[in-house]
Each structure stands twice: as structure tokens, then as C-alpha cells.
Amino acid sequence: MTRQLFVRLAVFYAIVTGAVYAAVAAYPPLADFLPIGGAQTLLTAPPTNPLDGVSIEARRVGNLGSSVAWLFIAVAGALMTTLPVTWTYMASRSRKEYDQALVETMIVLPIAVTSIVVMVHDSLALAFSLAGIVGGVRFRNTLKSSGDAIYILLAIGIGLAAGIGALEIALVMTVMFNFTFAFLWLADYGALQGTHRYLRSAESGDMEGEMSRSDQSGEGA
């Protein structure tokens, strides 16, 4: 199951990356509307007043049409970045813990966060808006598992990165998250018999528990 997830993730990232490169090669001006480059600004910019706004890397946006195009690409990029995260969630949850509402929230949340960040990026309201988003998600949606909170945090991070024109941060973040999660399963890191294990079927866990109990009873006899 996890090997299939590995392959699915690798194929998805390869196709999306190839499609973006092909589109830019066919139409070079499109590169000016990609929501990327913000990471370089954040990493290399000199220290400034922490209350100042964050600069959005969209220098070629000069009219209504170009601004709408940039926003559509930013939101689409956030959606495409979030999609493989939902695959990881669906593969790692049992039927008892699975929450379809959380999957839908993960897909829709980056859209809202991206739009809000674009609206308030140059004011102190950014911090309060993001705090309000987190608070609203926390109190209006009851998470079935404490581990689900990391998915919500990841979705918020994707929207924030897309909103400030640093979608490369979201891409690196989700690639590392998805492949690290899948690798931990392959390595069986931290596994203990009789405990809950991600990406394992309930039947396999029950069989392991029964084998462990039978071994213990055999030793006792």
C-alpha cells in the first residue's frame, strides 16, 4: 500500500513539474505570473521592522487582468500542492479514524488562506487573520485524532506560502512531509507489537497481537 503511495506521489510531482516547465517553455511570459520567488526574498532580505508587511513576489502584475491571472495561478498551485497531502492522510487512517470532512477542509482551506493573505499582507491584520483562521478551524471542527492537527497546520502553511508568492516553500514542505511519512512506514520506525501503527490494516495489527499473546502463553506453559 505504501509502495503504491510512493509511486503515486513520485508520478504526480513529476507530471506537475514537467507540465509547468512545458507551459513556461511554450509561453515564457507565464513565468512572471507564477507565485514563486518569495522564499529568496524572505531568506535574503535584510532585517526590517517585524511589524512591516511581507512583500509579495508579483512585480509584473500591473492591471486587473494580470492580477486575476496571478491569483488564479496561486490558488491553483495551492490546490495542486495540497492534493497529495490528502492522499497521505487517506492512506494513513483506519476506517474508525478517517474523517472525510477533514479531507475536504484540507483542500478548501488553502484557498481561503491564500486569498486572505493577499488581502491583508501589508498590514498588522495578517497576524490576527491567521490566528482567527486557526481558531475557527480548531473550534468549529472536532478532530478525531490529535495527529490530524498537523494536516490542518500544513494546509494553512500552503495557503500562506501561496499568498505571499512563495509556493516553492509549500512544495518543499509537502514533498518532505509526504515522502518522510511514507519512508517511516517502510522503515517501520518506532513500531511496537500491540500498539496502533499508521498505514497498517486492523487485521494485520490483530494478527500480530494474537501471535504475540500465543507466544507468551507458549512460553508460560
C-alpha positions as CSV (number, residue, x, y, z in Angstrom):
1,M,0.0,0.0,0.0
2,T,2.7,2.4,0.9
3,R,4.8,1.5,-2.1
4,Q,1.8,2.4,-4.2
5,L,1.7,5.7,-2.3
6,F,5.4,6.3,-3.1
7,V,4.8,5.7,-6.8
8,R,1.7,7.8,-6.9
9,L,3.5,10.7,-5.2
10,A,6.5,10.5,-7.4
11,V,4.5,10.3,-10.6
12,F,2.3,13.2,-9.5
13,Y,5.2,15.5,-8.7
14,A,7.0,14.5,-12.0
15,I,3.9,15.2,-14.1
16,V,3.1,18.6,-12.4
17,T,6.8,19.7,-12.6
18,G,7.0,18.7,-16.3
19,A,3.7,20.4,-17.1
20,V,4.9,23.7,-15.5
21,Y,8.2,23.6,-17.3
22,A,6.5,22.8,-20.6
23,A,4.0,25.7,-20.2
24,V,6.7,28.2,-19.3
25,A,8.8,27.0,-22.3
26,A,5.9,27.4,-24.6
27,Y,4.9,30.8,-23.2
28,P,7.8,32.4,-21.4
29,P,5.8,35.5,-20.1
30,L,3.9,33.0,-17.9
31,A,6.9,32.8,-15.6
32,D,6.2,36.3,-14.4
33,F,2.8,35.2,-13.0
34,L,4.0,32.1,-11.1
35,P,3.7,32.6,-7.4
36,I,7.3,31.7,-6.7
37,G,10.4,33.5,-5.6
38,G,9.2,34.7,-2.3
39,A,11.5,32.3,-0.4
40,Q,14.5,34.0,-1.8
41,T,13.2,37.4,-0.6
42,L,12.4,36.0,2.9
43,L,15.9,34.4,3.2
44,T,18.0,37.2,1.8
45,A,16.1,40.3,2.8
46,P,17.9,42.5,5.5
47,P,16.3,42.7,8.9
48,T,13.4,45.1,9.0
49,N,10.6,46.2,11.3
50,P,8.8,42.9,12.3
51,L,5.5,44.8,12.1
52,D,6.1,45.6,8.4
53,G,4.2,43.7,5.7
54,V,5.6,40.8,3.7
55,S,6.4,41.6,0.1
56,I,4.5,39.5,-2.5
57,E,6.6,38.5,-5.5
58,A,4.3,39.7,-8.2
59,R,6.2,42.6,-9.8
60,R,4.7,42.2,-13.3
61,V,1.2,42.5,-12.1
62,G,0.0,45.9,-13.3
63,N,-3.6,45.7,-14.2
64,L,-6.9,43.8,-13.3
65,G,-6.4,41.1,-15.9
66,S,-2.8,40.2,-14.8
67,S,-3.8,40.4,-11.1
68,V,-6.7,38.0,-11.6
69,A,-4.4,35.6,-13.6
70,W,-1.8,35.7,-10.7
71,L,-4.5,34.9,-8.1
72,F,-5.9,32.1,-10.1
73,I,-2.4,30.5,-10.6
74,A,-1.7,31.0,-6.9
75,V,-4.9,29.3,-5.8
76,A,-4.5,26.5,-8.4
77,G,-0.9,26.0,-7.2
78,A,-2.1,25.8,-3.6
79,L,-4.7,23.2,-4.6
80,M,-2.2,21.1,-6.5
81,T,0.2,21.2,-3.6
82,T,-2.4,20.1,-1.1
83,L,-3.8,17.2,-3.2
84,P,-1.0,14.7,-2.5
85,V,-1.2,15.6,1.3
86,T,-4.8,14.3,1.2
87,W,-3.6,11.0,-0.3
88,T,-1.2,10.6,2.5
89,Y,-3.9,11.2,5.0
90,M,-6.4,8.8,3.4
91,A,-3.7,6.1,3.3
92,S,-2.7,6.5,6.9
93,R,-6.1,6.4,8.6
94,S,-8.2,3.5,9.6
95,R,-12.0,3.5,8.9
96,K,-12.6,4.4,12.5
97,E,-10.3,7.4,12.5
98,Y,-11.0,8.5,8.9
99,D,-12.8,11.9,8.5
100,Q,-14.0,12.9,5.1
101,A,-14.8,16.4,6.4
102,L,-11.1,16.9,7.2
103,V,-10.1,15.8,3.7
104,E,-12.4,18.4,2.2
105,T,-11.2,21.0,4.7
106,M,-7.6,20.4,3.7
107,I,-8.5,21.0,0.1
108,V,-10.6,24.2,0.6
109,L,-8.6,25.7,3.5
110,P,-5.5,26.8,1.4
111,I,-7.9,28.7,-1.0
112,A,-9.2,30.7,1.9
113,V,-5.8,31.3,3.4
114,T,-4.2,32.3,0.1
115,S,-7.0,34.9,-0.6
116,I,-6.9,36.3,3.0
117,V,-3.1,36.7,2.9
118,V,-3.2,38.5,-0.4
119,M,-5.8,40.9,1.0
120,V,-4.0,41.7,4.3
121,H,-0.4,41.0,3.6
122,D,0.7,44.6,4.0
123,S,-0.8,45.2,7.4
124,L,-0.7,44.0,11.0
125,A,-4.0,42.4,10.3
126,L,-2.2,39.5,8.7
127,A,-1.2,38.0,12.1
128,F,-4.7,38.5,13.5
129,S,-6.3,37.0,10.4
130,L,-4.2,33.9,10.5
131,A,-4.9,33.5,14.3
132,G,-8.6,33.8,13.5
133,I,-8.3,31.1,10.8
134,V,-6.6,28.7,13.2
135,G,-9.0,29.4,16.0
136,G,-12.0,29.0,13.7
137,V,-10.8,25.6,12.3
138,R,-10.0,24.4,15.8
139,F,-13.3,25.2,17.5
140,R,-15.7,24.5,14.6
141,N,-14.3,21.2,13.6
142,T,-13.7,18.5,16.1
143,L,-10.6,16.4,15.1
144,K,-10.9,12.7,15.6
145,S,-7.2,12.3,16.2
146,S,-4.6,14.7,17.7
147,G,-2.4,13.8,14.7
148,D,-4.9,15.4,12.3
149,A,-3.9,18.8,13.6
150,I,-0.6,18.6,11.6
151,Y,-2.6,18.3,8.4
152,I,-4.5,21.4,9.2
153,L,-1.3,23.2,10.0
154,L,0.2,22.0,6.7
155,A,-2.8,23.3,4.8
156,I,-2.6,26.7,6.4
157,G,1.2,26.8,5.6
158,I,0.4,26.0,2.0
159,G,-2.1,28.8,1.7
160,L,0.3,31.2,3.4
161,A,3.1,30.4,1.1
162,A,0.9,30.7,-2.0
163,G,-0.5,34.0,-0.8
164,I,3.0,35.7,-0.4
165,G,4.2,34.3,-3.7
166,A,6.5,31.6,-2.2
167,L,4.8,28.5,-3.4
168,E,8.2,26.8,-3.6
169,I,8.1,26.7,0.2
170,A,4.8,24.8,0.2
171,L,6.2,22.4,-2.4
172,V,9.3,21.6,-0.4
173,M,7.3,21.3,2.7
174,T,4.7,18.9,1.3
175,V,7.3,16.8,-0.6
176,M,9.3,16.3,2.5
177,F,6.2,15.6,4.6
178,N,4.7,13.0,2.2
179,F,7.9,11.1,1.4
180,T,9.1,11.2,5.0
181,F,5.8,9.8,6.3
182,A,5.9,7.0,3.7
183,F,9.5,6.2,4.4
184,L,8.8,5.9,8.1
185,W,6.3,3.2,7.3
186,L,8.7,1.3,5.1
187,A,11.4,1.5,7.8
188,D,8.7,0.5,10.4
189,Y,10.3,3.2,12.7
190,G,9.1,3.1,16.3
191,A,6.9,0.1,15.9
192,L,5.8,-1.9,18.9
193,Q,3.6,-5.0,18.9
194,G,0.1,-4.5,20.1
195,T,0.2,-0.7,19.6
196,H,-1.5,1.5,17.0
197,R,0.5,1.7,13.8
198,Y,-0.1,4.0,10.8
199,L,-0.7,2.6,7.3
200,R,-1.4,-0.8,8.8
201,S,-4.7,-2.6,8.4
202,A,-6.6,-3.5,11.5
203,E,-6.4,-7.2,10.6
204,S,-2.6,-7.2,10.5
205,G,-2.5,-5.5,13.8
206,D,-4.9,-8.0,15.3
207,M,-2.9,-10.9,13.9
208,E,0.3,-9.5,15.4
209,G,-1.3,-9.1,18.7
210,E,-2.7,-12.7,18.6
211,M,0.8,-14.1,17.6
212,S,2.4,-12.1,20.5
213,R,-0.2,-13.5,23.0
214,S,0.2,-17.0,21.7
215,D,4.0,-16.8,22.0
216,Q,3.7,-15.5,25.6
217,S,1.3,-18.3,26.5
218,G,3.5,-20.9,25.0
219,E,6.5,-19.6,27.0
220,G,4.4,-19.7,30.1
221,A,3.4,-23.3,29.5
